[in-house]
């Protein structure tokens, strides 16, 4: 599974992944392979967990699953 963060769409349409805790749990489980933010792909690391913790909460308007 990959997630694409898109700043142009509403955060309420996140297919259930609008919560940083859910995304962090997916990262830790190994189910989430990467997240793409503005053309940059991030792989599951502590740095990505921190990114989600600090930035995703309301600052990005959409996360889409593929």
C-alpha positions as CSV (number, residue, x, y, z in Angstrom):
1,X,0.0,0.0,0.0
2,X,1.2,3.5,-0.8
3,X,-0.3,6.8,0.3
4,X,-0.2,10.0,-1.7
5,X,-0.6,13.3,0.2
6,X,-2.4,15.9,-1.9
7,X,-2.6,19.4,-0.5
8,X,-5.6,20.3,-2.8
9,X,-8.3,18.1,-1.4
10,X,-10.2,18.0,1.9
11,X,-8.8,16.0,4.8
12,X,-12.2,14.5,5.5
13,X,-11.9,12.4,2.4
14,X,-8.9,10.4,3.6
15,X,-10.3,6.9,3.1
16,X,-10.0,6.4,6.9
17,X,-6.3,7.4,7.1
18,X,-6.9,10.9,8.3
19,X,-5.5,10.1,11.8
20,X,-1.8,10.2,12.4
21,X,-2.1,7.4,14.9
22,X,-3.6,5.1,12.3
23,X,-0.9,6.0,9.8
24,X,1.8,5.4,12.4
25,X,0.3,2.0,13.2
26,X,0.3,1.1,9.5
27,X,4.0,2.1,9.3
28,X,4.9,0.0,12.4
29,X,2.9,-3.0,11.1
30,X,4.9,-3.1,7.9
31,X,1.7,-2.9,5.9
32,X,2.5,0.6,4.6
33,X,5.4,0.6,2.2
34,X,5.7,4.3,1.6
35,X,4.1,7.7,1.5
36,X,4.4,10.2,-1.3
37,X,4.3,13.9,-0.4
38,X,4.5,16.4,-3.2
39,X,6.5,14.1,-5.5
40,X,8.8,12.9,-2.7
41,X,8.5,9.3,-1.6
42,X,9.1,8.5,2.1
43,X,9.8,5.0,3.3
44,X,8.7,3.8,6.8
45,X,11.3,5.2,9.3
46,X,11.2,6.9,12.6
47,X,11.6,10.2,10.6
48,X,8.4,9.4,8.6
49,X,6.6,8.6,11.8
50,X,7.7,12.0,13.2
51,X,6.6,13.6,9.9
52,X,3.1,12.2,10.3
53,X,3.0,13.1,14.0
54,X,4.0,16.7,13.4
55,X,2.7,17.6,9.9
56,X,-0.3,15.4,8.9
57,X,-2.7,16.6,11.6
58,X,-4.8,19.0,9.6
59,X,-1.9,20.5,7.5
60,X,-2.5,18.2,4.5
61,X,-5.9,18.1,2.9
62,X,-5.9,14.6,1.5
63,X,-4.3,11.2,1.7
64,X,-5.2,8.7,-1.0
65,X,-4.6,5.0,-1.0
66,X,-3.5,3.1,-4.1
